[in-house]
Amino acid sequence: MLLNASGCLDALTAPEVARSLDAYVTKTVTPLPREGNEPPRIAETLHGMLNSIGLQNPGRERFSAETLPRLRHLGIPIWVSVGGFSATDYAQTCEALADVTIELNLSCPNVDEAPESAAEIVAACRAATTLPLYAKLSPALPDIAEVARAAEAAGADGLSLVNTIRGLALDEHTLRPRLARGIGGYSGPMLKPIALAAVYACRRATSLPIVGMGGVWTGRDALELVAAGANDVALGTVLFSDPDAPARIRAELRSEADALGFDDPWEAVGAAHGSALSARTTLKIPAFLPN
């Protein structure tokens, strides 16, 4: 399954791009509206992009009343990215949602984090909803596999790996930070080895389904994440420059898998571990909810 990474596609302005995916992931929703960080908050780099959007969104009530009903008209499964500044924030938003998959944004580099651990937030959300919960983790964690195990024990149904990693770009003339906030979240092709390492480590640590993301530009990139242990793949920065990327990468993924002797790309799940794992039977895959 191909998805978009949260924040990398506005489905309401580009509905056909969204429909070329198998599911659409929203921008992160917080309890109250947020205007986001001060501009400039996007900076291109030689091999990627820095962003410091700061979770700009209309807030939980307006999202549920206005945005989500419009997204349901896309006719594909909707994943809602949920954020907050405490476990209660996350849990209350999860409790208000229905008929979606929830991705818990536990790793945004551009806002202050909740004081609770990832496992504590997952546990609070698990108590608040029976909807599928995916924990989105940071590649900067000292031991991402241990956090993945803790999230699984707390009730997570899956993992999203990985979010952006903190980076800095300086203006060539002033040598001052190019982003108003200074540090931003780095994404793009150079993130792929980091994403591969995170997926690989978490696949060895847990049986949870994994959505792999980070640096996917080609079908080969997607296949390598699958081989590392991802059951699904999300496209991020590539969508800003190539709106046809979902169809192109899907075709390239099939071609790359065929060249290596796989009848289906998803048969390659876990190939990097020495033996391919079944993408839909060996692992604990929750059923995706209809809209």
C-alpha positions in Angstrom: 0.0 0.0 0.0 1.2 3.5 -0.9 0.3 6.5 1.3 1.5 10.0 1.7 3.6 11.2 4.6 1.6 13.6 6.8 1.9 17.2 5.7 3.3 16.5 2.2 0.0 16.6 0.3 -3.1 18.7 0.5 -5.8 16.3 -0.8 -8.4 19.1 -1.1 -6.4 21.0 -3.6 -4.9 18.0 -5.3 -7.6 15.3 -5.1 -6.4 13.3 -8.1 -3.0 12.9 -6.5 -4.6 11.7 -3.3 -6.7 9.2 -5.2 -3.6 7.8 -6.8 -2.6 6.6 -3.3 -4.1 3.7 -1.4 -4.9 5.8 1.6 -4.5 9.5 2.5 -2.8 10.8 5.7 -3.9 14.2 6.9 -1.8 17.0 8.3 -1.5 16.7 12.1 -4.5 17.8 14.0 -4.2 19.4 17.5 -7.0 20.2 20.0 -6.8 24.0 19.3 -6.1 25.8 16.1 -2.5 26.6 15.4 -1.0 29.2 13.0 2.3 27.5 12.9 5.8 29.0 13.2 6.9 32.3 11.8 8.1 32.4 8.2 10.4 31.6 6.5 9.6 28.0 7.4 10.7 26.0 4.3 14.2 25.9 2.9 15.5 23.8 0.0 18.9 22.2 0.5 21.2 20.5 -2.0 19.8 17.0 -1.3 16.5 17.7 0.4 14.3 20.1 2.3 14.0 21.7 5.7 10.6 22.6 7.1 9.5 24.3 10.3 5.7 24.5 9.7 4.9 24.0 13.4 1.7 21.9 13.0 -0.4 24.6 11.4 -4.0 23.3 11.4 -7.6 24.4 12.0 -7.9 22.6 15.3 -9.9 19.5 16.3 -13.4 20.8 16.2 -13.2 22.6 12.8 -11.3 19.7 11.3 -14.0 17.2 12.3 -16.8 19.5 11.2 -15.4 20.8 7.9 -12.3 19.1 6.7 -12.8 15.4 7.5 -16.3 15.2 5.8 -14.7 16.7 2.6 -11.8 14.2 2.7 -14.3 11.3 2.9 -15.5 12.2 -0.6 -12.1 11.1 -1.9 -13.3 7.5 -1.7 -10.1 6.1 -0.2 -9.3 5.3 3.4 -8.4 8.2 5.6 -5.6 8.3 8.2 -5.8 11.2 10.7 -2.5 12.4 12.1 -3.0 13.4 15.7 -0.8 15.7 17.7 -0.8 17.4 21.0 1.2 18.6 24.0 0.0 16.1 26.6 -1.3 12.6 26.6 -4.7 14.0 27.4 -4.6 16.1 24.2 -3.9 13.1 22.1 -6.5 10.9 23.8 -9.3 13.4 23.6 -8.8 13.9 19.8 -8.6 10.1 19.3 -11.9 9.7 21.2 -13.6 12.2 18.9 -12.7 10.4 15.7 -14.6 7.6 14.0 -14.0 5.3 10.9 -10.4 6.3 10.4 -6.9 5.0 11.1 -5.0 7.2 13.6 -1.4 8.1 13.2 0.0 9.5 16.5 2.6 12.1 15.7 5.0 11.5 18.5 8.0 13.0 16.9 7.5 16.5 15.3 10.9 18.3 15.5 9.3 21.7 15.2 7.2 22.0 18.4 7.7 21.3 22.0 7.0 17.7 22.9 4.5 16.3 25.4 6.1 15.5 28.7 4.8 11.9 28.6 6.7 9.1 26.9 5.6 7.6 23.6 4.3 4.5 25.4 2.3 6.6 27.9 0.6 8.5 25.0 -0.2 5.3 23.1 -1.7 3.8 26.3 -3.9 6.9 26.9 -5.1 6.8 23.3 -5.6 3.0 23.4 -7.9 3.6 26.4 -9.8 6.2 24.5 -10.5 4.5 21.2 -10.7 1.1 19.5 -9.6 2.6 16.1 -6.2 1.4 14.6 -3.3 3.3 16.2 0.0 3.8 14.4 2.9 5.4 16.4 5.0 7.7 14.3 8.5 7.7 15.8 11.6 9.9 15.4 14.8 8.6 13.8 16.7 10.6 16.5 15.6 8.2 19.3 18.6 6.7 21.0 17.0 3.2 20.8 14.1 3.3 18.4 13.6 -0.5 18.6 13.0 -0.2 22.4 10.5 2.5 21.9 8.8 0.4 19.3 8.5 -2.5 21.7 7.1 -0.2 24.4 4.5 1.2 21.9 3.5 -2.3 21.0 3.1 -3.2 24.7 1.0 -0.1 25.2 -1.5 -1.0 22.5 -0.2 0.4 19.2 -1.4 -1.5 16.1 1.4 -0.3 13.9 4.5 2.0 13.4 5.2 4.8 11.0 8.9 5.1 10.5 10.3 7.7 10.3 9.5 11.4 10.9 12.0 14.1 9.8 15.3 14.6 11.6 16.5 17.9 12.9 18.7 19.9 10.5 20.0 23.4 9.9 20.7 25.5 6.8 22.6 28.7 6.7 22.1 31.6 4.3 25.1 31.8 1.9 25.5 35.5 2.3 24.7 36.2 6.0 25.5 32.8 7.5 22.3 33.2 9.5 19.8 30.3 9.7 17.5 30.3 6.7 14.5 29.2 8.8 13.0 31.7 11.3 13.0 29.1 14.0 16.5 28.1 13.1 16.3 24.3 13.3 13.9 22.4 11.1 12.8 18.9 10.1 15.1 17.5 7.3 13.6 15.3 4.6 14.5 14.1 1.2 16.7 11.5 -0.5 19.5 11.7 2.1 17.0 10.5 4.8 16.7 7.1 3.3 19.6 5.3 5.0 18.3 6.6 8.3 14.8 5.4 7.6 16.1 2.0 6.4 18.0 1.5 9.7 15.0 2.4 11.8 12.7 0.1 9.8 15.3 -2.7 10.0 15.8 -2.4 13.7 12.0 -2.2 14.5 11.2 -5.2 12.3 13.7 -7.2 14.3 12.1 -6.0 17.6 8.4 -6.2 16.9 5.8 -8.0 14.7 3.8 -4.8 14.3 3.0 -3.6 10.7 5.3 -0.8 9.6 4.8 2.1 7.3 8.2 3.0 6.0 9.0 6.5 4.8 12.0 8.8 4.4 13.8 9.5 1.1 11.6 7.6 -1.2 12.2 8.9 -4.7 12.0 5.8 -6.8 10.5 2.3 -6.9 13.9 0.9 -5.8 13.8 3.2 -2.7 10.3 1.8 -1.9 11.5 -1.8 -2.4 14.4 -1.4 -0.1 12.1 -0.1 2.7 9.9 -3.2 2.1 13.0 -5.4 2.2 14.0 -3.8 5.5 10.7 -4.8 6.9 8.1 -2.2 5.9 4.6 -3.5 5.0 3.5 -0.3 3.4 5.4 2.8 2.1 4.7 6.5 2.4 5.8 9.2 0.0 6.9 12.5 1.3 9.1 15.3 -0.2 8.9 13.8 -3.6 5.2 14.8 -3.8 6.2 18.5 -3.8 8.2 18.1 -7.1 6.4 15.2 -8.8 2.7 14.9 -8.3 2.8 11.8 -10.6 5.1 10.1 -8.2 2.6 7.6 -6.8 1.8 6.0 -10.2 5.5 6.2 -11.3 6.8 4.7 -8.1 4.1 2.0 -8.0 5.2 0.9 -11.6 8.9 1.1 -10.7 8.3 -0.9 -7.6 6.6 -3.7 -9.5 9.4 -3.7 -12.1 12.2 -3.7 -9.5 10.5 -6.6 -7.6 10.0 -8.6 -10.8 13.7 -8.2 -11.7 14.6 -9.8 -8.4 12.2 -12.7 -8.8 9.3 -11.6 -6.7 5.8 -12.1 -8.1 4.5 -9.3 -6.0 6.6 -6.5 -4.4 5.1 -7.1 -1.0 6.5 -10.6 -1.0 9.8 -9.0 -0.4 8.9 -7.8 3.1 11.8 -8.6 5.4 14.1 -9.9 2.6 17.0 -7.9 4.2 16.7 -10.1 7.3 17.6 -13.2 5.3 14.1 -14.5 4.5 11.0 -12.7 3.2 8.1 -12.4 5.6 4.5 -12.6 4.5 3.2 -9.1 4.3 -0.3 -10.0 5.4 -0.1 -13.3 7.4 3.1 -13.5 9.4 2.7 -10.0 10.9 -0.1 -8.6 13.0 -2.0 -6.5 10.5 -5.1 -4.7 11.6 -8.0 -4.4 9.1 -8.2 -1.0 7.5 -11.5 0.7 8.2 -13.8 1.8 5.4 -14.8 5.4 5.2 
